[in-house]
Amino acid sequence: MGSITESIKELLEYLIKRIVDKPVEIEINVTSTTKSIIVQIKSAKDDIGKIIGRTGRTINALKIITTVVKNTQFLGDKKDVFIEIIEDEKSSFYNKKKSES
């Protein structure tokens, strides 16, 4: 059994790459602090909505699955799991904001 961060990263890569249209652009970084496990997901701009899902259902399901795996494979680990989507700063949203200034 590997570390908790390796297990979570492998699980999420497996699941997310099957949801999105551009799986080669998926980057997942998992870090662990004393109180939390932070998962950062970077994807193609068009795939962000697929990862989040309608009203956040998909990302909430990913968090639940990740927490269940953590609680069953790493008994006694009391850390909270946080998942965040990292948006590319070069996206059109940021370019519009800069051009409006």
C-alpha positions in Angstrom: 0.0 0.0 0.0 1.4 3.4 -1.1 1.0 6.7 0.6 -2.3 8.4 0.9 -1.4 11.1 -1.6 -0.3 8.5 -4.2 -3.5 6.5 -3.7 -5.8 9.5 -4.0 -3.9 10.8 -7.1 -4.1 7.4 -8.9 -7.8 7.0 -8.1 -8.7 10.5 -9.3 -6.6 10.3 -12.4 -8.3 7.0 -13.3 -11.8 8.5 -12.8 -11.4 11.9 -14.2 -9.6 10.8 -17.4 -12.7 8.8 -18.2 -15.0 11.8 -17.8 -13.2 14.4 -19.9 -12.7 14.8 -23.6 -8.9 15.6 -23.3 -7.5 13.2 -20.8 -3.9 14.0 -21.7 -4.3 17.5 -20.4 -5.3 16.3 -16.9 -2.8 17.2 -14.2 -3.5 16.3 -10.6 -1.4 17.4 -7.6 -2.2 16.0 -4.1 -0.5 17.5 -1.1 -1.0 16.6 2.6 -0.7 18.9 5.5 -1.2 18.2 9.2 -5.0 18.7 9.0 -6.0 18.3 5.3 -5.4 16.7 2.0 -5.5 19.2 -0.9 -6.2 18.0 -4.4 -5.6 20.4 -7.2 -7.0 19.4 -10.7 -5.9 21.2 -13.8 -7.6 20.4 -17.1 -8.5 21.7 -20.5 -10.8 24.7 -20.3 -13.6 22.8 -22.1 -13.4 19.9 -19.6 -13.8 22.0 -16.4 -17.6 21.8 -16.6 -17.5 18.0 -17.0 -15.4 17.6 -13.8 -17.6 19.9 -11.8 -20.9 18.5 -13.2 -24.4 19.9 -13.0 -24.7 21.8 -9.8 -21.4 20.4 -8.6 -22.6 16.8 -8.5 -19.6 15.2 -10.1 -17.0 17.0 -8.0 -19.0 16.3 -4.9 -19.1 12.6 -5.8 -15.3 12.6 -6.4 -14.8 14.1 -3.0 -17.0 11.5 -1.4 -15.2 8.6 -3.2 -11.9 10.1 -2.2 -12.9 10.4 1.5 -14.3 6.8 1.5 -11.0 5.5 0.1 -9.1 7.5 2.7 -11.2 6.3 5.6 -11.1 2.6 4.6 -7.5 2.3 3.4 -5.9 4.7 5.9 -7.8 4.0 9.2 -7.3 6.7 11.8 -6.5 9.4 9.3 -8.6 12.4 10.4 -7.6 14.8 7.6 -10.3 16.5 5.6 -10.2 16.3 1.8 -10.4 19.4 -0.3 -10.7 19.3 -4.1 -10.2 22.4 -6.2 -10.1 23.1 -10.0 -7.2 25.2 -11.1 -8.1 27.4 -14.1 -5.6 28.4 -16.6 -4.7 32.1 -16.1 -4.4 32.5 -19.9 -8.1 31.8 -20.4 -10.3 34.3 -22.2 -12.0 35.3 -18.9 -8.7 36.7 -17.6 -7.8 38.3 -20.9 -11.2 40.1 -21.0 -10.7 41.4 -17.5 -7.3 42.8 -18.4 -8.5 44.4 -21.7 -11.4 46.1 -19.8 -9.0 47.8 -17.4 
